[in-house]
Amino acid sequence: MFFITAMFKPGDYIYSFYDGKYQLAKVLVIEEFDTPDGVHYIQHCMTFKASKTKPTKDNIDTFEVYIMHSPFTLNEAEYTFVTNRPVTKEELGGYRVYKEHAF
């Protein structure tokens, strides 16, 4: 697994561009953990269906949720920040299920 120390903030909408489509995600929770190599972070995200439409702060509401929870070790160099909106209780539903059943 690839770990990085740079990170986004909860509520950040970010996207990557791959194979001609934009992949939008919203950072929900960030967990910090210690390893022999130092402190690392996992960003728990909600991901949206890939689209040919470039995400902007004005159109993110048009993207359809694809996965309610995906844990990522994001490399900031591969993602572009769009905007930040507070994380809602409803958006944390997938993360809560993950925490209840993980390991």
C-alpha positions as CSV (number, residue, x, y, z in Angstrom):
1,M,0.0,0.0,0.0
2,F,1.3,3.5,-0.8
3,F,1.2,6.0,2.1
4,I,1.7,9.7,2.0
5,T,1.8,12.4,4.7
6,A,0.2,15.2,2.7
7,M,-3.6,15.4,3.0
8,F,-6.8,17.2,2.2
9,K,-9.4,18.3,4.8
10,P,-12.8,16.9,5.6
11,G,-15.4,18.4,3.3
12,D,-13.0,18.9,0.4
13,Y,-14.3,18.0,-3.0
14,I,-11.4,16.8,-5.2
15,Y,-11.1,15.2,-8.6
16,S,-8.6,13.3,-10.7
17,F,-8.7,12.9,-14.5
18,Y,-8.2,9.4,-16.0
19,D,-9.1,7.8,-19.3
20,G,-11.0,10.8,-20.5
21,K,-13.2,11.1,-17.4
22,Y,-13.3,13.1,-14.2
23,Q,-13.5,11.1,-10.9
24,L,-15.0,13.3,-8.1
25,A,-14.6,12.5,-4.5
26,K,-15.5,14.2,-1.2
27,V,-13.2,13.7,1.8
28,L,-15.4,12.7,4.8
29,V,-12.9,11.7,7.6
30,I,-9.2,11.6,7.9
31,E,-7.5,9.1,10.2
32,E,-4.0,9.4,11.4
33,F,-1.9,6.4,12.3
34,D,1.7,5.7,13.3
35,T,3.9,3.3,11.4
36,P,7.6,2.5,11.6
37,D,8.1,5.0,8.8
38,G,6.2,7.8,10.6
39,V,2.7,9.3,10.7
40,H,0.5,8.5,7.8
41,Y,-3.1,9.4,6.9
42,I,-6.1,7.6,5.3
43,Q,-8.8,9.8,3.8
44,H,-12.2,8.2,3.9
45,C,-14.1,9.5,0.9
46,M,-17.5,9.4,-0.8
47,T,-16.9,8.9,-4.6
48,F,-19.1,9.9,-7.5
49,K,-19.7,8.3,-10.9
50,A,-17.0,9.1,-13.4
51,S,-18.1,11.9,-15.8
52,K,-16.9,13.7,-18.9
53,T,-18.0,16.9,-17.2
54,K,-15.3,18.8,-15.3
55,P,-16.3,19.3,-11.6
56,T,-16.7,22.9,-10.5
57,K,-18.0,24.4,-7.3
58,D,-21.2,25.3,-9.2
59,N,-21.9,21.8,-10.6
60,I,-20.9,19.3,-8.0
61,D,-24.5,18.8,-7.0
62,T,-25.2,17.3,-10.4
63,F,-22.8,14.4,-9.8
64,E,-24.3,11.0,-8.7
65,V,-22.9,9.2,-5.7
66,Y,-21.3,5.9,-6.7
67,I,-19.8,4.6,-3.5
68,M,-20.7,6.0,0.0
69,H,-17.3,5.0,1.5
70,S,-13.8,4.4,0.1
71,P,-10.7,4.6,2.1
72,F,-7.8,6.2,0.2
73,T,-4.2,7.2,0.7
74,L,-4.4,10.2,-1.6
75,N,-1.5,11.7,-3.4
76,E,-2.3,15.5,-3.6
77,A,-0.3,15.8,-6.8
78,E,-2.9,13.5,-8.5
79,Y,-6.0,15.4,-7.4
80,T,-7.4,18.9,-7.9
81,F,-9.3,20.7,-5.2
82,V,-12.7,22.0,-6.2
83,T,-14.4,23.4,-3.0
84,N,-15.1,22.6,0.6
85,R,-18.6,21.9,2.1
86,P,-19.2,20.6,5.6
87,V,-19.7,16.9,5.9
88,T,-23.3,15.9,6.8
89,K,-24.4,13.1,9.1
90,E,-26.1,11.4,6.1
91,E,-22.8,11.4,4.1
92,L,-21.1,9.6,7.0
93,G,-23.4,6.6,6.8
94,G,-21.0,4.5,4.7
95,Y,-18.1,5.4,6.9
96,R,-20.0,4.4,10.1
97,V,-20.9,1.0,8.5
98,Y,-17.2,0.5,7.6
99,K,-16.1,1.3,11.2
100,E,-18.6,-1.1,12.7
101,H,-17.5,-4.0,10.5
102,A,-13.8,-3.3,9.8
103,F,-11.2,-5.6,11.2
